[in-house]
């Protein structure tokens, strides 16, 4: 049995950052366990290749939520990264921080050191912003690309239409603090995805004090009394153990971190007992408080060519592929959501509560309840999507078996509050308002989905219940808080009730932020590692 100063479970968005930081001085030995394999795959590195990774069981956990009454009984599709870099290796790469008030709300809830001004230096330290935004960082490992000169011409029409609908053009979107429309920046460099694995893990792997084990599925954290002593894990048919001198750090994300806590006896006895797991420390908040952004797309048929005419026919794919391979540019070097924005659904909202996504293409419509289909439509089309920034519905993620490989039960409880239903109804009406502005209306044949037949409030609600789904931002299942009776980890990310165990990933969000979560997950990795090093002194 090998022994290390630190054991990190999960080489995902946060875990790669933690591994990099803890090994930088050479003072500490670190074991990094990852359930998946390599990220050195063509469609992982190619930015638009995530259409191919969405359903690939070799690199994707391919989770599915429970049938949800709020989604008309549909069982939502939940892809999560199962490879080096985690979900940062299969996501849409939008690099955005969220609103200042999000983080200041974390601090106001008693999480000292987690306000916006506390986290701004952390964000800046991990970034290298190509656009030169004064609020962004320079010289950090995550290259943040400005795609403004390369977006599809239809994106410009969308920005004009958004302005005509009342949203000022802000250029590059960076925070979502104000109502605006703009172009998203993405974390890429040289036409390749800048995942957490590429930015943080690759440099760290050159250090002799880091040991990486892939295809290693953690089974449980071991304890002596209530102090973590190591991790049991499986590689193939072998069951292995590693001991830790200082701390075990869980970086499995909002699905796998609460799963491993429960497998280790930390959670609600009402869930653990029936499965034959002895409760080491009772905490009913493990796996609870799940928050997630819900999204929907509206689709229009266009009068002008869109990316459909490039990405659907074989000759278009060949041309786009050749351009990417030869020059690292073109549509395959960018994400799906080039334009976007933020808006308020009413004057009673103190800050934007809805996020926009513009796509200069459209995809074949799946049947209700089917997983998404990522094949472009045969006709020119575009889509405008949205997601709610601060939903009030809460769900849970809990184990259903003692077997570590068994997928947990994901209960999203989508649209389970009147607040979430009412603001989504107002939001989808605003999508139509944007598309009706001259800049887009003159280029549009008709609304295809949901179509003009969907007109009344009841019909609009029925439609977004049937067609909405996660936009892959689950958080808060091991939420942070100073009160052990209301949270899973304290503001230093130490698990309440035990010693030598932390959680450092998006599951610790005290509340969901008002934008894409991946940049914040990496920032949590950086700040969390700093807390570990401070406590090691």
Secondary structure, DSSP 8 states (H G I E B T S, - for coil): -EEEEEEEE--STTHHHHHHHHHTTS-S-EEEE-SSB----HHHHBGGGHHHHTT-TTTB--EEEEEEGGGTTEEEEE--B-BTTGGGGTS--B-----HHHHHHHHHTT-TT-SHHHHHHHHHHHEEETT--TTS-SS-SEEEB--GGGS-HHHHHHHHHHHHTT--EEEEESS--SSEEEEE-B-EETTEE--HIIIIIHHHTTSTTEEEE-SEEEEEEEEETTEEEEEEEEETTEEEEEEEEEEEEE--HHHHHHHHHHHTTEE-HHHHGGGT---SEE-TTTT-SBB--EEEEEEEEESS--THHHHSSHHHHHHHHHHHHHHS-SGGGS-S--EEEEE-SSTT-SS--EEEEEESS-B----TTS-----B-SS-EEEEEEEESS----BEEE-SSS-TTS--EEE--TT-SHHHHHHHHHHHHHHHHHHTSHHHHTTEEEEEETTTT--SHHHHHHHHHHH-EE-S--B-TT-B-S-TTT-SB-TT-BBTTSBSEEE-SGGG-SS--SS-SHHHHHHHHHHHHHHHHHHH-
